[in-house]
């Protein structure tokens, strides 16, 4: 039985947990539910009817650092859904690092650890013979990394461009179609739950820059950090600028780019018939390949699509373990 733990039992963690309780027949038991305050442990695994709404108020709650579950060898697979800190990577970085050191497979939706210590963590995973999967960190449910690694292995990625932040894309779309000023479009996005109360990481392009760093390091084998990205957000984009672009058959999008070893995020003019001209909270990513040419992927960048990406990574790890058993 593969023992799985979730660190970060918030909205996404609860949704994932409800799916993972169905995996017992597949040989996976959800044994740990944790947050920053402590954890719950079920040796035989939680069932759908035993999942708590709040772990802190549960009688079995242990007020202890969740790293303890790794040190005590209580999990074989750890899913890290901690809040993202793009500057320190914590607390997710500690969980990911300690899990890998202990020979535990990791699936993460937290971008912070990968932005801060990508090479360290991937090297550690390789040396320990475990998996570090992060499909959910970029593009929501768009299968960016799995597609690139498995379906594009015979080709070479020359450059990458993308619409990588659903919040800013929604705001710019509302400015384009409805003529709203940025502040009103932002308020609307917040009311719909598409923007945080403090949307600065989105508006200033930092969230997109983090995703550009992960893409560059994972797919182009670069060794980039957040400070290597030239970043400009959308805070200075006006309704007049959007209107002027519209008259030219174009619009303004926040585009992340990796080309010639240089990384950037900035508002760019994009033709209305261009594959990257997606609207609402959609994400899009375009690879320029040596043989295939341009390949564009489009999909939802948050919510249920993130859950899909997490489950895809977990399925991949299960398949790897099954394959290794069959090869014995």
One Martini backbone bead per residue (centre of mass of N, CA, C, O) as a GRO file, in nm:
protein
  328
    1UNK     BB    1   0.095   0.037   0.024
    2UNK     BB    2   0.041   0.371  -0.051
    3UNK     BB    3   0.135   0.653   0.133
    4UNK     BB    4  -0.058   0.952   0.162
    5UNK     BB    5   0.003   1.310   0.173
    6UNK     BB    6  -0.133   1.631   0.286
    7UNK     BB    7  -0.007   1.965   0.247
    8UNK     BB    8  -0.277   2.159   0.256
    9UNK     BB    9  -0.602   2.185   0.398
   10UNK     BB   10  -0.783   2.322   0.186
   11UNK     BB   11  -0.970   2.350  -0.076
   12UNK     BB   12  -0.785   2.175  -0.258
   13UNK     BB   13  -0.721   1.952  -0.051
   14UNK     BB   14  -1.017   1.854  -0.018
   15UNK     BB   15  -1.066   1.778  -0.311
   16UNK     BB   16  -0.839   1.574  -0.334
   17UNK     BB   17  -0.917   1.387  -0.102
   18UNK     BB   18  -1.191   1.293  -0.223
   19UNK     BB   19  -1.042   1.137  -0.454
   20UNK     BB   20  -0.825   0.958  -0.292
   21UNK     BB   21  -1.037   0.768  -0.147
   22UNK     BB   22  -1.070   0.596  -0.430
   23UNK     BB   23  -0.760   0.450  -0.426
   24UNK     BB   24  -0.751   0.184  -0.257
   25UNK     BB   25  -0.782  -0.025  -0.495
   26UNK     BB   26  -0.488   0.090  -0.607
   27UNK     BB   27  -0.292   0.121  -0.340
   28UNK     BB   28  -0.400   0.398  -0.200
   29UNK     BB   29  -0.343   0.584   0.105
   30UNK     BB   30  -0.486   0.836   0.302
   31UNK     BB   31  -0.294   0.926   0.601
   32UNK     BB   32  -0.245   1.249   0.557
   33UNK     BB   33  -0.341   1.560   0.725
   34UNK     BB   34  -0.216   1.897   0.667
   35UNK     BB   35  -0.089   2.185   0.835
   36UNK     BB   36   0.075   2.441   1.002
   37UNK     BB   37  -0.023   2.308   1.294
   38UNK     BB   38  -0.062   2.003   1.174
   39UNK     BB   39  -0.201   1.657   1.216
   40UNK     BB   40  -0.345   1.371   1.061
   41UNK     BB   41  -0.372   1.010   1.140
   42UNK     BB   42  -0.423   0.715   0.920
   43UNK     BB   43  -0.313   0.399   0.884
   44UNK     BB   44  -0.559   0.304   0.670
   45UNK     BB   45  -0.710   0.548   0.585
   46UNK     BB   46  -0.918   0.758   0.444
   47UNK     BB   47  -1.250   0.819   0.403
   48UNK     BB   48  -1.508   0.995   0.282
   49UNK     BB   49  -1.661   0.985   0.577
   50UNK     BB   50  -1.371   1.080   0.739
   51UNK     BB   51  -1.351   1.357   0.636
   52UNK     BB   52  -1.260   1.659   0.747
   53UNK     BB   53  -1.332   1.997   0.759
   54UNK     BB   54  -1.149   2.015   1.034
   55UNK     BB   55  -0.850   1.925   1.181
   56UNK     BB   56  -0.812   2.086   1.450
   57UNK     BB   57  -1.097   1.980   1.586
   58UNK     BB   58  -0.987   1.709   1.596
   59UNK     BB   59  -0.910   1.456   1.820
   60UNK     BB   60  -0.640   1.359   1.638
   61UNK     BB   61  -0.483   1.609   1.659
   62UNK     BB   62  -0.142   1.719   1.586
   63UNK     BB   63   0.066   1.962   1.736
   64UNK     BB   64   0.281   1.953   1.465
   65UNK     BB   65   0.520   1.932   1.255
   66UNK     BB   66   0.483   1.794   0.941
   67UNK     BB   67   0.776   1.684   0.916
   68UNK     BB   68   0.733   1.441   1.107
   69UNK     BB   69   0.603   1.243   0.896
   70UNK     BB   70   0.871   1.200   0.752
   71UNK     BB   71   1.063   1.111   0.986
   72UNK     BB   72   0.852   0.864   1.062
   73UNK     BB   73   0.753   0.719   0.795
   74UNK     BB   74   0.426   0.784   0.695
   75UNK     BB   75   0.526   0.831   0.389
   76UNK     BB   76   0.555   0.799   0.015
   77UNK     BB   77   0.355   1.046  -0.056
   78UNK     BB   78   0.371   1.402  -0.127
   79UNK     BB   79   0.138   1.673  -0.109
   80UNK     BB   80   0.198   2.016  -0.203
   81UNK     BB   81  -0.033   2.302  -0.084
   82UNK     BB   82   0.109   2.553  -0.019
   83UNK     BB   83   0.171   2.862   0.020
   84UNK     BB   84   0.315   3.106  -0.178
   85UNK     BB   85   0.673   3.182  -0.172
   86UNK     BB   86   0.885   3.344  -0.403
   87UNK     BB   87   1.143   3.412  -0.206
   88UNK     BB   88   1.171   3.144   0.000
   89UNK     BB   89   0.956   2.883  -0.037
   90UNK     BB   90   0.793   2.903   0.215
   91UNK     BB   91   0.718   2.596   0.351
   92UNK     BB   92   0.752   2.401   0.103
   93UNK     BB   93   1.058   2.353   0.082
   94UNK     BB   94   1.093   2.178   0.333
   95UNK     BB   95   0.900   1.951   0.254
   96UNK     BB   96   1.032   1.872  -0.012
   97UNK     BB   97   1.323   1.824   0.082
   98UNK     BB   98   1.265   1.613   0.311
   99UNK     BB   99   1.123   1.409   0.135
  100UNK     BB  100   1.350   1.350  -0.066
  101UNK     BB  101   1.565   1.267   0.150
  102UNK     BB  102   1.350   1.020   0.239
  103UNK     BB  103   1.225   0.888  -0.031
  104UNK     BB  104   0.988   1.083  -0.128
  105UNK     BB  105   0.738   1.147  -0.314
  106UNK     BB  106   0.647   1.445  -0.520
  107UNK     BB  107   0.367   1.673  -0.520
  108UNK     BB  108   0.317   2.008  -0.667
  109UNK     BB  109   0.159   2.354  -0.648
  110UNK     BB  110   0.409   2.495  -0.537
  111UNK     BB  111   0.627   2.732  -0.669
  112UNK     BB  112   0.846   2.828  -0.470
  113UNK     BB  113   1.058   2.592  -0.458
  114UNK     BB  114   1.122   2.610  -0.774
  115UNK     BB  115   1.218   2.906  -0.785
  116UNK     BB  116   1.450   2.877  -0.561
  117UNK     BB  117   1.527   2.526  -0.603
  118UNK     BB  118   1.534   2.348  -0.864
  119UNK     BB  119   1.811   2.202  -0.894
  120UNK     BB  120   1.827   2.084  -0.614
  121UNK     BB  121   1.559   1.914  -0.623
  122UNK     BB  122   1.608   1.749  -0.885
  123UNK     BB  123   1.878   1.627  -0.793
  124UNK     BB  124   1.770   1.492  -0.538
  125UNK     BB  125   1.565   1.309  -0.675
  126UNK     BB  126   1.771   1.159  -0.851
  127UNK     BB  127   1.959   1.050  -0.616
  128UNK     BB  128   1.694   0.903  -0.469
  129UNK     BB  129   1.483   0.781  -0.679
  130UNK     BB  130   1.260   1.008  -0.717
  131UNK     BB  131   0.969   1.204  -0.747
  132UNK     BB  132   0.914   1.533  -0.911
  133UNK     BB  133   0.600   1.693  -0.935
  134UNK     BB  134   0.463   2.008  -1.134
  135UNK     BB  135   0.210   2.057  -1.324
  136UNK     BB  136   0.040   2.268  -1.126
  137UNK     BB  137   0.233   2.537  -1.153
  138UNK     BB  138   0.154   2.543  -1.472
  139UNK     BB  139  -0.148   2.598  -1.642
  140UNK     BB  140  -0.287   2.402  -1.470
  141UNK     BB  141  -0.429   2.159  -1.692
  142UNK     BB  142  -0.197   2.189  -1.872
  143UNK     BB  143   0.024   1.946  -2.027
  144UNK     BB  144   0.325   2.056  -2.044
  145UNK     BB  145   0.543   1.853  -1.926
  146UNK     BB  146   0.436   1.583  -2.036
  147UNK     BB  147   0.442   1.660  -2.332
  148UNK     BB  148   0.739   1.746  -2.361
  149UNK     BB  149   0.867   1.471  -2.247
  150UNK     BB  150   0.689   1.253  -2.432
  151UNK     BB  151   0.608   1.406  -2.727
  152UNK     BB  152   0.898   1.598  -2.764
  153UNK     BB  153   1.176   1.432  -2.757
  154UNK     BB  154   1.258   1.462  -3.079
  155UNK     BB  155   1.270   1.757  -3.010
  156UNK     BB  156   1.328   2.123  -3.003
  157UNK     BB  157   1.323   2.388  -2.789
  158UNK     BB  158   1.354   2.735  -2.861
  159UNK     BB  159   1.073   2.859  -2.749
  160UNK     BB  160   0.864   3.058  -2.511
  161UNK     BB  161   0.511   3.139  -2.486
  162UNK     BB  162   0.270   3.317  -2.256
  163UNK     BB  163  -0.041   3.285  -2.083
  164UNK     BB  164   0.000   3.260  -1.715
  165UNK     BB  165  -0.245   3.461  -1.608
  166UNK     BB  166  -0.579   3.472  -1.531
  167UNK     BB  167  -0.626   3.746  -1.397
  168UNK     BB  168  -0.502   3.938  -1.613
  169UNK     BB  169  -0.665   3.825  -1.851
  170UNK     BB  170  -0.938   3.906  -1.747
  171UNK     BB  171  -0.891   4.209  -1.722
  172UNK     BB  172  -0.805   4.261  -2.021
  173UNK     BB  173  -1.069   4.153  -2.142
  174UNK     BB  174  -1.260   4.363  -2.009
  175UNK     BB  175  -1.119   4.607  -2.134
  176UNK     BB  176  -1.170   4.521  -2.430
  177UNK     BB  177  -1.493   4.455  -2.434
  178UNK     BB  178  -1.598   4.696  -2.205
  179UNK     BB  179  -1.400   4.943  -2.125
  180UNK     BB  180  -1.265   4.900  -1.865
  181UNK     BB  181  -1.104   4.983  -1.607
  182UNK     BB  182  -0.878   4.833  -1.414
  183UNK     BB  183  -1.012   4.868  -1.130
  184UNK     BB  184  -1.291   4.742  -1.213
  185UNK     BB  185  -1.185   4.471  -1.320
  186UNK     BB  186  -1.061   4.388  -1.051
  187UNK     BB  187  -1.315   4.391  -0.876
  188UNK     BB  188  -1.457   4.173  -1.040
  189UNK     BB  189  -1.244   3.951  -0.996
  190UNK     BB  190  -1.276   3.946  -0.687
  191UNK     BB  191  -1.582   3.875  -0.679
  192UNK     BB  192  -1.514   3.594  -0.848
  193UNK     BB  193  -1.227   3.476  -0.734
  194UNK     BB  194  -0.970   3.563  -0.938
  195UNK     BB  195  -0.872   3.757  -0.702
  196UNK     BB  196  -0.695   3.882  -0.471
  197UNK     BB  197  -0.684   4.108  -0.229
  198UNK     BB  198  -0.372   4.084  -0.306
  199UNK     BB  199  -0.274   4.142  -0.655
  200UNK     BB  200   0.035   4.210  -0.705
  201UNK     BB  201   0.162   3.949  -0.828
  202UNK     BB  202  -0.013   3.970  -1.081
  203UNK     BB  203   0.003   4.274  -1.180
  204UNK     BB  204   0.339   4.273  -1.168
  205UNK     BB  205   0.427   3.971  -1.291
  206UNK     BB  206   0.536   3.755  -1.082
  207UNK     BB  207   0.380   3.499  -1.139
  208UNK     BB  208   0.474   3.473  -1.433
  209UNK     BB  209   0.779   3.468  -1.369
  210UNK     BB  210   0.778   3.202  -1.214
  211UNK     BB  211   0.682   3.030  -1.456
  212UNK     BB  212   0.920   3.096  -1.640
  213UNK     BB  213   1.136   2.969  -1.463
  214UNK     BB  214   1.027   2.680  -1.468
  215UNK     BB  215   1.030   2.641  -1.774
  216UNK     BB  216   1.332   2.697  -1.824
  217UNK     BB  217   1.444   2.470  -1.633
  218UNK     BB  218   1.270   2.220  -1.733
  219UNK     BB  219   1.284   2.260  -2.072
  220UNK     BB  220   1.589   2.424  -2.111
  221UNK     BB  221   1.812   2.380  -1.892
  222UNK     BB  222   1.826   2.605  -1.699
  223UNK     BB  223   1.954   2.863  -1.439
  224UNK     BB  224   1.701   3.025  -1.306
  225UNK     BB  225   1.574   3.323  -1.159
  226UNK     BB  226   1.374   3.575  -1.073
  227UNK     BB  227   1.604   3.800  -1.123
  228UNK     BB  228   1.624   3.713  -1.446
  229UNK     BB  229   1.357   3.867  -1.485
  230UNK     BB  230   1.192   4.079  -1.698
  231UNK     BB  231   0.955   4.300  -1.535
  232UNK     BB  232   0.610   4.382  -1.640
  233UNK     BB  233   0.311   4.491  -1.577
  234UNK     BB  234  -0.045   4.623  -1.584
  235UNK     BB  235  -0.077   4.903  -1.423
  236UNK     BB  236  -0.031   5.094  -1.703
  237UNK     BB  237  -0.284   4.997  -1.834
  238UNK     BB  238  -0.514   5.140  -2.051
  239UNK     BB  239  -0.803   5.202  -2.216
  240UNK     BB  240  -0.668   5.356  -2.448
  241UNK     BB  241  -0.464   5.136  -2.526
  242UNK     BB  242  -0.673   4.921  -2.594
  243UNK     BB  243  -0.823   5.084  -2.814
  244UNK     BB  244  -0.581   5.125  -3.003
  245UNK     BB  245  -0.534   4.823  -3.051
  246UNK     BB  246  -0.817   4.757  -3.164
  247UNK     BB  247  -0.789   4.940  -3.423
  248UNK     BB  248  -0.542   4.726  -3.516
  249UNK     BB  249  -0.632   4.426  -3.443
  250UNK     BB  250  -0.569   4.434  -3.129
  251UNK     BB  251  -0.409   4.355  -2.813
  252UNK     BB  252  -0.347   4.320  -2.461
  253UNK     BB  253  -0.087   4.116  -2.315
  254UNK     BB  254   0.051   3.900  -2.077
  255UNK     BB  255   0.385   3.804  -2.157
  256UNK     BB  256   0.571   3.519  -2.153
  257UNK     BB  257   0.938   3.479  -2.209
  258UNK     BB  258   1.163   3.247  -2.397
  259UNK     BB  259   1.470   3.376  -2.544
  260UNK     BB  260   1.794   3.332  -2.577
  261UNK     BB  261   1.802   3.308  -2.245
  262UNK     BB  262   1.565   3.509  -2.211
  263UNK     BB  263   1.358   3.668  -1.960
  264UNK     BB  264   1.000   3.766  -1.976
  265UNK     BB  265   0.753   4.022  -1.863
  266UNK     BB  266   0.484   4.170  -2.064
  267UNK     BB  267   0.313   4.389  -2.232
  268UNK     BB  268   0.150   4.294  -2.542
  269UNK     BB  269   0.099   4.288  -2.869
  270UNK     BB  270  -0.196   4.114  -3.001
  271UNK     BB  271  -0.344   3.946  -3.225
  272UNK     BB  272  -0.675   3.840  -3.261
  273UNK     BB  273  -0.560   3.573  -3.444
  274UNK     BB  274  -0.387   3.469  -3.227
  275UNK     BB  275  -0.327   3.194  -3.031
  276UNK     BB  276  -0.271   3.387  -2.764
  277UNK     BB  277  -0.572   3.506  -2.797
  278UNK     BB  278  -0.701   3.481  -2.501
  279UNK     BB  279  -0.978   3.466  -2.276
  280UNK     BB  280  -1.013   3.546  -1.973
  281UNK     BB  281  -0.880   3.274  -1.765
  282UNK     BB  282  -0.706   3.179  -1.975
  283UNK     BB  283  -0.449   2.978  -2.097
  284UNK     BB  284  -0.126   2.998  -2.282
  285UNK     BB  285   0.105   2.802  -2.492
  286UNK     BB  286   0.414   2.849  -2.691
  287UNK     BB  287   0.596   2.652  -2.904
  288UNK     BB  288   0.921   2.646  -3.050
  289UNK     BB  289   1.019   2.415  -3.298
  290UNK     BB  290   1.245   2.272  -3.501
  291UNK     BB  291   1.028   2.083  -3.653
  292UNK     BB  292   0.716   2.161  -3.587
  293UNK     BB  293   0.714   2.441  -3.464
  294UNK     BB  294   0.417   2.557  -3.378
  295UNK     BB  295   0.278   2.512  -3.037
  296UNK     BB  296  -0.054   2.526  -2.895
  297UNK     BB  297  -0.185   2.571  -2.562
  298UNK     BB  298  -0.518   2.544  -2.409
  299UNK     BB  299  -0.648   2.657  -2.080
  300UNK     BB  300  -0.720   2.629  -1.770
  301UNK     BB  301  -0.558   2.800  -1.474
  302UNK     BB  302  -0.777   2.692  -1.254
  303UNK     BB  303  -0.899   2.496  -1.015
  304UNK     BB  304  -0.993   2.202  -1.149
  305UNK     BB  305  -0.734   2.195  -1.324
  306UNK     BB  306  -0.536   2.156  -1.090
  307UNK     BB  307  -0.650   1.886  -1.000
  308UNK     BB  308  -0.587   1.738  -1.262
  309UNK     BB  309  -0.277   1.769  -1.241
  310UNK     BB  310  -0.238   1.619  -0.975
  311UNK     BB  311  -0.361   1.346  -1.067
  312UNK     BB  312  -0.164   1.299  -1.297
  313UNK     BB  313   0.090   1.274  -1.120
  314UNK     BB  314  -0.010   1.043  -0.943
  315UNK     BB  315  -0.057   0.843  -1.173
  316UNK     BB  316   0.238   0.836  -1.267
  317UNK     BB  317   0.357   0.721  -1.005
  318UNK     BB  318   0.190   0.463  -1.002
  319UNK     BB  319   0.295   0.358  -1.275
  320UNK     BB  320   0.593   0.341  -1.195
  321UNK     BB  321   0.552   0.135  -0.964
  322UNK     BB  322   0.425  -0.084  -1.138
  323UNK     BB  323   0.664  -0.115  -1.334
  324UNK     BB  324   0.877  -0.194  -1.118
  325UNK     BB  325   0.733  -0.454  -1.030
  326UNK     BB  326   0.730  -0.593  -1.316
  327UNK     BB  327   1.063  -0.586  -1.334
  328UNK     BB  328   1.133  -0.810  -1.096
   0.00000   0.00000   0.00000
